[in-house]
Amino acid sequence: MQDQLAETEDIAERGLRYTKEQFGQIMEQTEEYVRENPTRAVMYAVVAGLVLDRLPVTRILSGVTRLSLMALKPAILIYGATKLYQATQQDEA
């Protein structure tokens, strides 16, 4: 059980490290693009701002929250069933 926990933590740490590296690369590429094309970058930012201004952000966030809460019940059920299965496997061994 400890080996699985250590392996899970290792996977999580590697995933976090990979995500940080990827985010850093994206930021570097973005900075480079903005330095090479400042006018185009400002135009993209203005267009993105206008699009975000027109979107009903609060309704989108409330919908995502509602969907997340609805998905939480089956996720907890599956998690509980998995733990129950693991406990029965350990008892048999």
Secondary structure, 3 states (H helix, E strand, C coil): CHHHHHHHHHHHHHHHHHHHHHHHHHHHHHHHHHHHCHHHHHHHHHHHHHHHHHCCHHHHHHHHHHHHHHHHHHHHHHHHHHHHHHHHHHHHC
